[in-house]
Amino acid sequence: MDVKLILDLAVYTLVGITALSVVRVVIGPTPEDRLIGLNLAASQVLAILVVLAVRQKQAIYLDVALVYAILGYIGILAVARHLEKGEPS
Amino acid sequence: MIWAVAAFLALGIFFGLVGNLGVLRFPDLYTRLHASAKCSTTTVVSVFIACMLLEGFSVLTGRIVVIALFFLLTGPVTAHIIGRRAWKRGVLPWRRRERRP
């Protein structure tokens, strides 16, 4: 078996799984459900970026993956803080 | 070596499928949070182990280790923040229907 074929199959399957996890973002009843779906999709996109970096043997994709992880973390923190302020509890 | 890489990639895809099934099928916010947190961490770590095995000892492996450490630090923190926010907003946990009066 070829290595690139295995990595391509992994990338395509992970893209399909990410499309499944976006369903929860669309149909989630509460805002926290949408945050859960976004967190899951962000982690799988991170895995896709790392597999693509190893497949193309380019280290620039790993920088993109690191910045994506940091921005996803800060974004979810910001959305949670916004929900805390937005609704009176 | 290539069979180990394929096995770890298949393990990661399996964990991703199970996590998405849990997020889609579970009845409550807290159970969905449980499935999402565990399965996202195991998916990412399995795929990273496969990439490190494929790449050997090189520059890419060092960067993958840095990303894995960052993800292992921030994944549980994110899950804790979402759960705490939902608990403070007053979302009640799910109960079985027979126990309701």
N, CA and C atoms of all chains as a GROMACS GRO file, in nm:
protein
  570
    1MET      N    1   0.084  -0.120   0.000
    1MET     CA    2   0.000   0.000   0.000
    1MET      C    3   0.088   0.125   0.000
    2ASP      N    4   0.037   0.225  -0.067
    2ASP     CA    5   0.112   0.349  -0.074
    2ASP      C    6   0.081   0.435   0.049
    3VAL      N    7   0.181   0.512   0.089
    3VAL     CA    8   0.162   0.597   0.208
    3VAL      C    9   0.066   0.711   0.177
    4LYS      N   10   0.084   0.770   0.057
    4LYS     CA   11   0.001   0.886   0.024
    4LYS      C   12  -0.146   0.847   0.007
    5LEU      N   13  -0.169   0.723  -0.039
    5LEU     CA   14  -0.308   0.677  -0.052
    5LEU      C   15  -0.375   0.666   0.084
    6ILE      N   16  -0.300   0.613   0.182
    6ILE     CA   17  -0.354   0.600   0.318
    6ILE      C   18  -0.383   0.738   0.376
    7LEU      N   19  -0.290   0.832   0.355
    7LEU     CA   20  -0.311   0.966   0.412
    7LEU      C   21  -0.427   1.036   0.343
    8ASP      N   22  -0.443   1.014   0.211
    8ASP     CA   23  -0.557   1.074   0.141
    8ASP      C   24  -0.690   1.018   0.192
    9LEU      N   25  -0.694   0.886   0.213
    9LEU     CA   26  -0.817   0.826   0.266
    9LEU      C   27  -0.848   0.881   0.404
   10ALA      N   28  -0.743   0.900   0.487
   10ALA     CA   29  -0.765   0.954   0.622
   10ALA      C   30  -0.819   1.096   0.614
   11VAL      N   31  -0.764   1.177   0.521
   11VAL     CA   32  -0.811   1.316   0.508
   11VAL      C   33  -0.956   1.320   0.464
   12TYR      N   34  -0.991   1.237   0.365
   12TYR     CA   35  -1.130   1.240   0.317
   12TYR      C   36  -1.228   1.194   0.425
   13THR      N   37  -1.190   1.088   0.498
   13THR     CA   38  -1.279   1.040   0.604
   13THR      C   39  -1.294   1.144   0.715
   14LEU      N   40  -1.184   1.212   0.748
   14LEU     CA   41  -1.193   1.314   0.853
   14LEU      C   42  -1.278   1.433   0.809
   15VAL      N   43  -1.273   1.465   0.679
   15VAL     CA   44  -1.361   1.572   0.629
   15VAL      C   45  -1.507   1.533   0.643
   16GLY      N   46  -1.538   1.404   0.613
   16GLY     CA   47  -1.676   1.357   0.631
   16GLY      C   48  -1.721   1.362   0.775
   17ILE      N   49  -1.631   1.325   0.867
   17ILE     CA   50  -1.665   1.328   1.009
   17ILE      C   51  -1.688   1.472   1.056
   18THR      N   52  -1.608   1.564   1.004
   18THR     CA   53  -1.626   1.705   1.042
   18THR      C   54  -1.760   1.758   0.993
   19ALA      N   55  -1.801   1.714   0.872
   19ALA     CA   56  -1.933   1.755   0.823
   19ALA      C   57  -2.044   1.698   0.911
   20LEU      N   58  -2.022   1.578   0.969
   20LEU     CA   59  -2.121   1.525   1.063
   20LEU      C   60  -2.129   1.609   1.189
   21SER      N   61  -2.014   1.658   1.237
   21SER     CA   62  -2.016   1.728   1.365
   21SER      C   63  -2.068   1.872   1.349
   22VAL      N   64  -2.077   1.922   1.227
   22VAL     CA   65  -2.135   2.055   1.207
   22VAL      C   66  -2.288   2.049   1.221
   23VAL      N   67  -2.345   1.926   1.207
   23VAL     CA   68  -2.491   1.911   1.223
   23VAL      C   69  -2.535   1.957   1.361
   24ARG      N   70  -2.456   1.927   1.464
   24ARG     CA   71  -2.491   1.970   1.599
   24ARG      C   72  -2.485   2.122   1.613
   25VAL      N   73  -2.396   2.186   1.537
   25VAL     CA   74  -2.392   2.333   1.540
   25VAL      C   75  -2.521   2.390   1.483
   26VAL      N   76  -2.576   2.324   1.381
   26VAL     CA   77  -2.696   2.378   1.317
   26VAL      C   78  -2.820   2.352   1.402
   27ILE      N   79  -2.836   2.228   1.455
   27ILE     CA   80  -2.962   2.193   1.521
   27ILE      C   81  -2.957   2.207   1.671
   28GLY      N   82  -2.845   2.258   1.728
   28GLY     CA   83  -2.835   2.260   1.874
   28GLY      C   84  -2.940   2.347   1.938
   29PRO      N   85  -3.009   2.297   2.043
   29PRO     CA   86  -3.115   2.379   2.104
   29PRO      C   87  -3.060   2.499   2.181
   30THR      N   88  -2.953   2.480   2.253
   30THR     CA   89  -2.898   2.589   2.334
   30THR      C   90  -2.764   2.635   2.274
   31PRO      N   91  -2.718   2.754   2.312
   31PRO     CA   92  -2.588   2.801   2.261
   31PRO      C   93  -2.471   2.714   2.304
   32GLU      N   94  -2.481   2.648   2.420
   32GLU     CA   95  -2.371   2.561   2.463
   32GLU      C   96  -2.359   2.438   2.373
   33ASP      N   97  -2.472   2.389   2.321
   33ASP     CA   98  -2.466   2.278   2.227
   33ASP      C   99  -2.390   2.318   2.101
   34ARG      N  100  -2.416   2.438   2.056
   34ARG     CA  101  -2.343   2.485   1.937
   34ARG      C  102  -2.195   2.499   1.966
   35LEU      N  103  -2.160   2.541   2.089
   35LEU     CA  104  -2.018   2.550   2.125
   35LEU      C  105  -1.954   2.412   2.128
   36ILE      N  106  -2.027   2.311   2.175
   36ILE     CA  107  -1.973   2.174   2.176
   36ILE      C  108  -1.943   2.127   2.034
   37GLY      N  109  -2.037   2.152   1.942
   37GLY     CA  110  -2.014   2.114   1.803
   37GLY      C  111  -1.898   2.187   1.741
   38LEU      N  112  -1.884   2.315   1.773
   38LEU     CA  113  -1.772   2.393   1.719
   38LEU      C  114  -1.639   2.341   1.771
   39ASN      N  115  -1.634   2.303   1.900
   39ASN     CA  116  -1.511   2.251   1.959
   39ASN      C  117  -1.469   2.121   1.892
   40LEU      N  118  -1.568   2.033   1.870
   40LEU     CA  119  -1.538   1.905   1.804
   40LEU      C  120  -1.490   1.927   1.660
   41ALA      N  121  -1.556   2.016   1.587
   41ALA     CA  122  -1.515   2.042   1.449
   41ALA      C  123  -1.376   2.103   1.444
   42ALA      N  124  -1.344   2.192   1.540
   42ALA     CA  125  -1.211   2.254   1.542
   42ALA      C  126  -1.102   2.150   1.567
   43SER      N  127  -1.128   2.054   1.657
   43SER     CA  128  -1.025   1.953   1.684
   43SER      C  129  -1.004   1.864   1.561
   44GLN      N  130  -1.112   1.834   1.487
   44GLN     CA  131  -1.093   1.748   1.370
   44GLN      C  132  -1.027   1.823   1.256
   45VAL      N  133  -1.053   1.952   1.243
   45VAL     CA  134  -0.982   2.030   1.141
   45VAL      C  135  -0.833   2.038   1.174
   46LEU      N  136  -0.800   2.043   1.306
   46LEU     CA  137  -0.660   2.040   1.347
   46LEU      C  138  -0.592   1.910   1.304
   47ALA      N  139  -0.662   1.798   1.322
   47ALA     CA  140  -0.607   1.669   1.278
   47ALA      C  141  -0.588   1.666   1.127
   48ILE      N  142  -0.685   1.722   1.052
   48ILE     CA  143  -0.674   1.726   0.905
   48ILE      C  144  -0.552   1.806   0.862
   49LEU      N  145  -0.528   1.921   0.930
   49LEU     CA  146  -0.414   2.006   0.893
   49LEU      C  147  -0.282   1.933   0.918
   50VAL      N  148  -0.273   1.859   1.029
   50VAL     CA  149  -0.147   1.789   1.058
   50VAL      C  150  -0.124   1.676   0.957
   51VAL      N  151  -0.230   1.603   0.921
   51VAL     CA  152  -0.213   1.496   0.822
   51VAL      C  153  -0.172   1.554   0.687
   52LEU      N  154  -0.230   1.669   0.650
   52LEU     CA  155  -0.190   1.733   0.522
   52LEU      C  156  -0.045   1.780   0.526
   53ALA      N  157  -0.001   1.830   0.642
   53ALA     CA  158   0.138   1.875   0.653
   53ALA      C  159   0.234   1.758   0.636
   54VAL      N  160   0.200   1.643   0.695
   54VAL     CA  161   0.289   1.527   0.681
   54VAL      C  162   0.284   1.474   0.538
   55ARG      N  163   0.165   1.483   0.473
   55ARG     CA  164   0.155   1.431   0.337
   55ARG      C  165   0.235   1.515   0.238
   56GLN      N  166   0.225   1.649   0.251
   56GLN     CA  167   0.296   1.736   0.158
   56GLN      C  168   0.439   1.764   0.201
   57LYS      N  169   0.478   1.723   0.322
   57LYS     CA  170   0.608   1.748   0.382
   57LYS      C  171   0.644   1.897   0.383
   58GLN      N  172   0.546   1.977   0.425
   58GLN     CA  173   0.570   2.120   0.437
   58GLN      C  174   0.539   2.162   0.580
   59ALA      N  175   0.637   2.229   0.642
   59ALA     CA  176   0.621   2.264   0.783
   59ALA      C  177   0.532   2.385   0.804
   60ILE      N  178   0.498   2.455   0.696
   60ILE     CA  179   0.417   2.577   0.712
   60ILE      C  180   0.274   2.541   0.755
   61TYR      N  181   0.226   2.422   0.715
   61TYR     CA  182   0.093   2.380   0.758
   61TYR      C  183   0.086   2.358   0.909
   62LEU      N  184   0.199   2.320   0.968
   62LEU     CA  185   0.198   2.299   1.113
   62LEU      C  186   0.189   2.432   1.187
   63ASP      N  187   0.251   2.537   1.131
   63ASP     CA  188   0.232   2.670   1.190
   63ASP      C  189   0.086   2.713   1.182
   64VAL      N  190   0.025   2.685   1.067
   64VAL     CA  191  -0.117   2.717   1.052
   64VAL      C  192  -0.200   2.640   1.154
   65ALA      N  193  -0.164   2.512   1.177
   65ALA     CA  194  -0.239   2.430   1.273
   65ALA      C  195  -0.225   2.484   1.414
   66LEU      N  196  -0.103   2.528   1.451
   66LEU     CA  197  -0.081   2.582   1.586
   66LEU      C  198  -0.162   2.710   1.608
   67VAL      N  199  -0.159   2.799   1.507
   67VAL     CA  200  -0.234   2.924   1.519
   67VAL      C  201  -0.384   2.896   1.521
   68TYR      N  202  -0.428   2.795   1.445
   68TYR     CA  203  -0.569   2.758   1.444
   68TYR      C  204  -0.614   2.705   1.581
   69ALA      N  205  -0.525   2.626   1.645
   69ALA     CA  206  -0.560   2.574   1.778
   69ALA      C  207  -0.571   2.689   1.879
   70ILE      N  208  -0.474   2.783   1.874
   70ILE     CA  209  -0.476   2.896   1.968
   70ILE      C  210  -0.599   2.983   1.944
   71LEU      N  211  -0.630   3.010   1.817
   71LEU     CA  212  -0.745   3.097   1.788
   71LEU      C  213  -0.877   3.028   1.821
   72GLY      N  214  -0.885   2.896   1.804
   72GLY     CA  215  -1.006   2.826   1.843
   72GLY      C  216  -1.029   2.832   1.993
   73TYR      N  217  -0.922   2.815   2.070
   73TYR     CA  218  -0.932   2.823   2.216
   73TYR      C  219  -0.977   2.961   2.261
   74ILE      N  220  -0.913   3.065   2.205
   74ILE     CA  221  -0.949   3.202   2.245
   74ILE      C  222  -1.090   3.236   2.199
   75GLY      N  223  -1.129   3.186   2.081
   75GLY     CA  224  -1.263   3.214   2.032
   75GLY      C  225  -1.371   3.152   2.118
   76ILE      N  226  -1.348   3.028   2.163
   76ILE     CA  227  -1.449   2.964   2.248
   76ILE      C  228  -1.454   3.032   2.384
   77LEU      N  229  -1.339   3.074   2.436
   77LEU     CA  230  -1.339   3.153   2.560
   77LEU      C  231  -1.419   3.280   2.543
   78ALA      N  232  -1.400   3.348   2.431
   78ALA     CA  233  -1.470   3.476   2.408
   78ALA      C  234  -1.619   3.455   2.394
   79VAL      N  235  -1.660   3.349   2.324
   79VAL     CA  236  -1.804   3.325   2.307
   79VAL      C  237  -1.867   3.289   2.442
   80ALA      N  238  -1.796   3.209   2.525
   80ALA     CA  239  -1.851   3.175   2.657
   80ALA      C  240  -1.864   3.300   2.744
   81ARG      N  241  -1.765   3.389   2.739
   81ARG     CA  242  -1.773   3.512   2.818
   81ARG      C  243  -1.886   3.602   2.768
   82HIS      N  244  -1.904   3.604   2.637
   82HIS     CA  245  -2.013   3.684   2.580
   82HIS      C  246  -2.149   3.630   2.623
   83LEU      N  247  -2.163   3.496   2.628
   83LEU     CA  248  -2.290   3.437   2.674
   83LEU      C  249  -2.314   3.471   2.820
   84GLU      N  250  -2.205   3.472   2.899
   84GLU     CA  251  -2.219   3.503   3.041
   84GLU      C  252  -2.269   3.645   3.061
   85LYS      N  253  -2.220   3.738   2.976
   85LYS     CA  254  -2.264   3.876   2.991
   85LYS      C  255  -2.399   3.902   2.925
   86GLY      N  256  -2.428   3.829   2.818
   86GLY     CA  257  -2.544   3.863   2.738
   86GLY      C  258  -2.677   3.833   2.805
   87GLU      N  259  -2.682   3.722   2.881
   87GLU     CA  260  -2.810   3.684   2.939
   87GLU      C  261  -2.808   3.704   3.089
   88PRO      N  262  -2.907   3.769   3.144
   88PRO     CA  263  -2.913   3.786   3.289
   88PRO      C  264  -2.947   3.655   3.358
   89SER      N  265  -2.866   3.617   3.458
   89SER     CA  266  -2.882   3.485   3.520
   89SER      C  267  -2.939   3.495   3.660
   90MET      N  268   0.607  -0.068   0.967
   90MET     CA  269   0.584   0.069   1.011
   90MET      C  270   0.457   0.127   0.948
   91ILE      N  271   0.436   0.095   0.820
   91ILE     CA  272   0.319   0.153   0.753
   91ILE      C  273   0.190   0.094   0.807
   92TRP      N  274   0.198  -0.030   0.856
   92TRP     CA  275   0.077  -0.089   0.915
   92TRP      C  276   0.045  -0.024   1.049
   93ALA      N  277   0.150   0.016   1.123
   93ALA     CA  278   0.126   0.086   1.249
   93ALA      C  279   0.063   0.222   1.223
   94VAL      N  280   0.113   0.291   1.117
   94VAL     CA  281   0.055   0.421   1.081
   94VAL      C  282  -0.092   0.407   1.043
   95ALA      N  283  -0.121   0.305   0.959
   95ALA     CA  284  -0.260   0.285   0.917
   95ALA      C  285  -0.348   0.248   1.036
   96ALA      N  286  -0.291   0.169   1.129
   96ALA     CA  287  -0.371   0.129   1.246
   96ALA      C  288  -0.403   0.249   1.334
   97PHE      N  289  -0.305   0.338   1.354
   97PHE     CA  290  -0.333   0.454   1.439
   97PHE      C  291  -0.429   0.551   1.371
   98LEU      N  292  -0.418   0.564   1.237
   98LEU     CA  293  -0.513   0.650   1.167
   98LEU      C  294  -0.654   0.593   1.174
   99ALA      N  295  -0.665   0.460   1.162
   99ALA     CA  296  -0.797   0.397   1.172
   99ALA      C  297  -0.854   0.413   1.312
  100LEU      N  298  -0.766   0.405   1.414
  100LEU     CA  299  -0.811   0.425   1.552
  100LEU      C  300  -0.863   0.567   1.572
  101GLY      N  301  -0.792   0.664   1.514
  101GLY     CA  302  -0.838   0.802   1.526
  101GLY      C  303  -0.971   0.824   1.458
  102ILE      N  304  -0.989   0.764   1.340
  102ILE     CA  305  -1.115   0.780   1.268
  102ILE      C  306  -1.228   0.712   1.343
  103PHE      N  307  -1.197   0.595   1.405
  103PHE     CA  308  -1.299   0.526   1.486
  103PHE      C  309  -1.343   0.612   1.604
  104PHE      N  310  -1.245   0.671   1.673
  104PHE     CA  311  -1.282   0.756   1.786
  104PHE      C  312  -1.362   0.878   1.742
  105GLY      N  313  -1.327   0.933   1.624
  105GLY     CA  314  -1.403   1.047   1.575
  105GLY      C  315  -1.546   1.010   1.542
  106LEU      N  316  -1.563   0.892   1.480
  106LEU     CA  317  -1.700   0.848   1.447
  106LEU      C  318  -1.782   0.827   1.574
  107VAL      N  319  -1.720   0.764   1.675
  107VAL     CA  320  -1.794   0.736   1.798
  107VAL      C  321  -1.829   0.866   1.870
  108GLY      N  322  -1.736   0.962   1.868
  108GLY     CA  323  -1.764   1.090   1.932
  108GLY      C  324  -1.875   1.165   1.863
  109ASN      N  325  -1.876   1.163   1.729
  109ASN     CA  326  -1.984   1.231   1.658
  109ASN      C  327  -2.117   1.163   1.679
  110LEU      N  328  -2.115   1.029   1.687
  110LEU     CA  329  -2.239   0.956   1.717
  110LEU      C  330  -2.291   0.996   1.854
  111GLY      N  331  -2.201   1.007   1.952
  111GLY     CA  332  -2.245   1.047   2.085
  111GLY      C  333  -2.299   1.188   2.087
  112VAL      N  334  -2.232   1.280   2.017
  112VAL     CA  335  -2.278   1.418   2.016
  112VAL      C  336  -2.413   1.429   1.946
  113LEU      N  337  -2.437   1.345   1.845
  113LEU     CA  338  -2.565   1.353   1.776
  113LEU      C  339  -2.677   1.282   1.851
  114ARG      N  340  -2.646   1.176   1.929
  114ARG     CA  341  -2.752   1.090   1.982
  114ARG      C  342  -2.782   1.112   2.129
  115PHE      N  343  -2.689   1.168   2.206
  115PHE     CA  344  -2.713   1.177   2.350
  115PHE      C  345  -2.820   1.281   2.381
  116PRO      N  346  -2.894   1.262   2.491
  116PRO     CA  347  -3.013   1.345   2.512
  116PRO      C  348  -2.986   1.478   2.581
  117ASP      N  349  -2.867   1.499   2.635
  117ASP     CA  350  -2.848   1.610   2.727
  117ASP      C  351  -2.722   1.686   2.689
  118LEU      N  352  -2.709   1.807   2.741
  118LEU     CA  353  -2.590   1.887   2.713
  118LEU      C  354  -2.467   1.830   2.781
  119TYR      N  355  -2.482   1.782   2.904
  119TYR     CA  356  -2.364   1.734   2.978
  119TYR      C  357  -2.312   1.602   2.922
  120THR      N  358  -2.403   1.514   2.879
  120THR     CA  359  -2.357   1.388   2.818
  120THR      C  360  -2.292   1.414   2.682
  121ARG      N  361  -2.347   1.509   2.609
  121ARG     CA  362  -2.283   1.547   2.482
  121ARG      C  363  -2.145   1.606   2.504
  122LEU      N  364  -2.133   1.683   2.612
  122LEU     CA  365  -2.002   1.743   2.644
  122LEU      C  366  -1.901   1.635   2.680
  123HIS      N  367  -1.946   1.535   2.754
  123HIS     CA  368  -1.861   1.421   2.789
  123HIS      C  369  -1.809   1.352   2.663
  124ALA      N  370  -1.900   1.317   2.571
  124ALA     CA  371  -1.860   1.248   2.448
  124ALA      C  372  -1.766   1.334   2.365
  125SER      N  373  -1.798   1.462   2.354
  125SER     CA  374  -1.717   1.550   2.270
  125SER      C  375  -1.576   1.565   2.324
  126ALA      N  376  -1.562   1.586   2.455
  126ALA     CA  377  -1.428   1.611   2.512
  126ALA      C  378  -1.339   1.488   2.499
  127LYS      N  379  -1.391   1.372   2.540
  127LYS     CA  380  -1.306   1.252   2.536
  127LYS      C  381  -1.268   1.216   2.395
  128CYS      N  382  -1.368   1.216   2.305
  128CYS     CA  383  -1.339   1.164   2.172
  128CYS      C  384  -1.257   1.262   2.089
  129SER      N  385  -1.270   1.393   2.114
  129SER     CA  386  -1.184   1.485   2.038
  129SER      C  387  -1.039   1.469   2.080
  130THR      N  388  -1.014   1.453   2.212
  130THR     CA  389  -0.876   1.436   2.258
  130THR      C  390  -0.815   1.307   2.203
  131THR      N  391  -0.891   1.197   2.208
  131THR     CA  392  -0.833   1.071   2.162
  131THR      C  393  -0.812   1.070   2.010
  132THR      N  394  -0.904   1.134   1.935
  132THR     CA  395  -0.886   1.143   1.790
  132THR      C  396  -0.758   1.217   1.755
  133VAL      N  397  -0.741   1.334   1.816
  133VAL     CA  398  -0.625   1.416   1.780
  133VAL      C  399  -0.496   1.347   1.822
  134VAL      N  400  -0.493   1.284   1.939
  134VAL     CA  401  -0.370   1.221   1.984
  134VAL      C  402  -0.336   1.099   1.898
  135SER      N  403  -0.437   1.022   1.856
  135SER     CA  404  -0.410   0.906   1.771
  135SER      C  405  -0.355   0.948   1.635
  136VAL      N  406  -0.416   1.051   1.575
  136VAL     CA  407  -0.367   1.097   1.445
  136VAL      C  408  -0.227   1.155   1.457
  137PHE      N  409  -0.199   1.224   1.569
  137PHE     CA  410  -0.065   1.280   1.588
  137PHE      C  411   0.039   1.170   1.606
  138ILE      N  412   0.002   1.062   1.677
  138ILE     CA  413   0.096   0.951   1.693
  138ILE      C  414   0.125   0.885   1.558
  139ALA      N  415   0.022   0.871   1.474
  139ALA     CA  416   0.044   0.815   1.340
  139ALA      C  417   0.138   0.903   1.259
  140CYS      N  418   0.118   1.035   1.265
  140CYS     CA  419   0.204   1.126   1.188
  140CYS      C  420   0.347   1.123   1.239
  141MET      N  421   0.364   1.113   1.373
  141MET     CA  422   0.500   1.107   1.428
  141MET      C  423   0.570   0.978   1.388
  142LEU      N  424   0.497   0.865   1.387
  142LEU     CA  425   0.557   0.738   1.344
  142LEU      C  426   0.597   0.744   1.198
  143LEU      N  427   0.516   0.811   1.116
  143LEU     CA  428   0.547   0.819   0.973
  143LEU      C  429   0.667   0.910   0.948
  144GLU      N  430   0.679   1.015   1.027
  144GLU     CA  431   0.778   1.117   0.996
  144GLU      C  432   0.915   1.085   1.055
  145GLY      N  433   0.919   1.008   1.165
  145GLY     CA  434   1.048   0.981   1.227
  145GLY      C  435   1.094   1.098   1.312
  146PHE      N  436   1.226   1.110   1.329
  146PHE     CA  437   1.281   1.213   1.416
  146PHE      C  438   1.323   1.332   1.331
  147SER      N  439   1.235   1.432   1.320
  147SER     CA  440   1.266   1.544   1.232
  147SER      C  441   1.203   1.671   1.288
  148VAL      N  442   1.206   1.777   1.208
  148VAL     CA  443   1.153   1.906   1.253
  148VAL      C  444   1.001   1.900   1.267
  149LEU      N  445   0.936   1.828   1.176
  149LEU     CA  446   0.790   1.817   1.180
  149LEU      C  447   0.744   1.750   1.309
  150THR      N  448   0.821   1.650   1.354
  150THR     CA  449   0.783   1.580   1.477
  150THR      C  450   0.787   1.673   1.598
  151GLY      N  451   0.887   1.760   1.604
  151GLY     CA  452   0.895   1.855   1.715
  151GLY      C  453   0.777   1.949   1.717
  152ARG      N  454   0.738   1.997   1.600
  152ARG     CA  455   0.622   2.088   1.597
  152ARG      C  456   0.494   2.015   1.631
  153ILE      N  457   0.482   1.889   1.587
  153ILE     CA  458   0.362   1.812   1.621
  153ILE      C  459   0.354   1.790   1.772
  154VAL      N  460   0.471   1.770   1.837
  154VAL     CA  461   0.472   1.755   1.983
  154VAL      C  462   0.424   1.882   2.051
  155VAL      N  463   0.468   1.998   2.000
  155VAL     CA  464   0.424   2.125   2.058
  155VAL      C  465   0.272   2.142   2.044
  156ILE      N  466   0.219   2.111   1.924
  156ILE     CA  467   0.074   2.124   1.904
  156ILE      C  468  -0.002   2.026   1.993
  157ALA      N  469   0.052   1.904   2.010
  157ALA     CA  470  -0.017   1.805   2.094
  157ALA      C  471  -0.019   1.851   2.240
  158LEU      N  472   0.094   1.908   2.288
  158LEU     CA  473   0.096   1.957   2.426
  158LEU      C  474  -0.006   2.070   2.444
  159PHE      N  475  -0.012   2.161   2.347
  159PHE     CA  476  -0.108   2.272   2.359
  159PHE      C  477  -0.251   2.219   2.358
  160PHE      N  478  -0.277   2.121   2.271
  160PHE     CA  479  -0.414   2.069   2.265
  160PHE      C  480  -0.450   1.993   2.393
  161LEU      N  481  -0.354   1.917   2.448
  161LEU     CA  482  -0.382   1.846   2.573
  161LEU      C  483  -0.404   1.943   2.688
  162LEU      N  484  -0.342   2.061   2.683
  162LEU     CA  485  -0.368   2.160   2.788
  162LEU      C  486  -0.504   2.226   2.772
  163THR      N  487  -0.541   2.263   2.650
  163THR     CA  488  -0.660   2.347   2.633
  163THR      C  489  -0.790   2.270   2.613
  164GLY      N  490  -0.785   2.140   2.578
  164GLY     CA  491  -0.908   2.066   2.556
  164GLY      C  492  -0.995   2.053   2.681
  165PRO      N  493  -0.940   2.004   2.793
  165PRO     CA  494  -1.022   1.995   2.914
  165PRO      C  495  -1.064   2.132   2.968
  166VAL      N  496  -0.982   2.234   2.949
  166VAL     CA  497  -1.019   2.368   2.996
  166VAL      C  498  -1.143   2.418   2.921
  167THR      N  499  -1.145   2.393   2.790
  167THR     CA  500  -1.262   2.434   2.710
  167THR      C  501  -1.388   2.361   2.754
  168ALA      N  502  -1.376   2.229   2.776
  168ALA     CA  503  -1.492   2.151   2.818
  168ALA      C  504  -1.542   2.199   2.955
  169HIS      N  505  -1.447   2.229   3.044
  169HIS     CA  506  -1.486   2.277   3.178
  169HIS      C  507  -1.556   2.412   3.170
  170ILE      N  508  -1.509   2.500   3.080
  170ILE     CA  509  -1.571   2.632   3.069
  170ILE      C  510  -1.713   2.620   3.015
  171ILE      N  511  -1.732   2.533   2.913
  171ILE     CA  512  -1.866   2.518   2.856
  171ILE      C  513  -1.962   2.458   2.960
  172GLY      N  514  -1.915   2.354   3.034
  172GLY     CA  515  -2.001   2.292   3.133
  172GLY      C  516  -2.035   2.385   3.248
  173ARG      N  517  -1.937   2.464   3.291
  173ARG     CA  518  -1.960   2.558   3.401
  173ARG      C  519  -2.057   2.667   3.360
  174ARG      N  520  -2.043   2.712   3.235
  174ARG     CA  521  -2.133   2.815   3.186
  174ARG      C  522  -2.279   2.762   3.180
  175ALA      N  523  -2.293   2.638   3.133
  175ALA     CA  524  -2.428   2.580   3.125
  175ALA      C  525  -2.486   2.558   3.264
  176TRP      N  526  -2.402   2.513   3.360
  176TRP     CA  527  -2.451   2.488   3.496
  176TRP      C  528  -2.492   2.617   3.564
  177LYS      N  529  -2.415   2.724   3.542
  177LYS     CA  530  -2.450   2.852   3.605
  177LYS      C  531  -2.574   2.913   3.540
  178ARG      N  532  -2.600   2.881   3.415
  178ARG     CA  533  -2.718   2.934   3.349
  178ARG      C  534  -2.844   2.858   3.389
  179GLY      N  535  -2.826   2.741   3.454
  179GLY     CA  536  -2.942   2.671   3.506
  179GLY      C  537  -2.991   2.557   3.420
  180VAL      N  538  -2.906   2.498   3.337
  180VAL     CA  539  -2.946   2.382   3.258
  180VAL      C  540  -2.942   2.259   3.347
  181LEU      N  541  -3.056   2.190   3.361
  181LEU     CA  542  -3.062   2.074   3.449
  181LEU      C  543  -3.016   1.949   3.377
  182PRO      N  544  -2.952   1.855   3.449
  182PRO     CA  545  -2.913   1.729   3.386
  182PRO      C  546  -3.034   1.643   3.352
  183TRP      N  547  -3.011   1.553   3.258
  183TRP     CA  548  -3.118   1.469   3.206
  183TRP      C  549  -3.149   1.356   3.303
  184ARG      N  550  -3.276   1.324   3.322
  184ARG     CA  551  -3.317   1.211   3.406
  184ARG      C  552  -3.401   1.116   3.322
  185ARG      N  553  -3.407   0.991   3.369
  185ARG     CA  554  -3.492   0.895   3.299
  185ARG      C  555  -3.638   0.926   3.326
  186ARG      N  556  -3.722   0.889   3.232
  186ARG     CA  557  -3.859   0.938   3.238
  186ARG      C  558  -3.941   0.872   3.349
  187GLU      N  559  -3.902   0.750   3.393
  187GLU     CA  560  -3.983   0.684   3.496
  187GLU      C  561  -3.969   0.754   3.630
  188ARG      N  562  -3.855   0.819   3.652
  188ARG     CA  563  -3.833   0.876   3.785
  188ARG      C  564  -3.903   1.009   3.804
  189ARG      N  565  -3.955   1.064   3.694
  189ARG     CA  566  -4.026   1.191   3.712
  189ARG      C  567  -4.163   1.166   3.776
  190PRO      N  568  -4.205   1.252   3.862
  190PRO     CA  569  -4.336   1.234   3.926
  190PRO      C  570  -4.448   1.263   3.828
   0.00000   0.00000   0.00000
